[in-house]
Amino acid sequence: MSSPEETTNLKAGHPPAVKVGGMRITQHKTEKPKEEKETRPVEEDEEQEAGIVVPEVAQKNQNIVISGAVTRGDADFPPEAIKAFHEKPVPSHDYRAAPPKNHTIQQPRK
């Protein structure tokens, strides 16, 4: 006889939905707890052994050429200008929409 894996019908790579009384029943799969790896800080001796090179560059005196233009790091965009650009001004008045007026229609009585 054939094995049960060969006789199952697969729909889009997974078994078809389970139906009970004409309704589809979801089958949630429980997640297995992940094994956390022990992380420890890398020491300087281990960095040298692993071949990790960390260049030490002064941020203030750094000149970079971008699209042919020489940038001067923070001198091109001072922190105050960027802070003013990112922090939007708060409105001084609270303009809330007024509630709609109740329009009464004048209709004759009998």
Helices and strands as residue ranges (DSSP letters): H 4-7, E 18-20, E 23-25, H 44-50, E 64-66, E 69-71, G 73-75, H 79-86
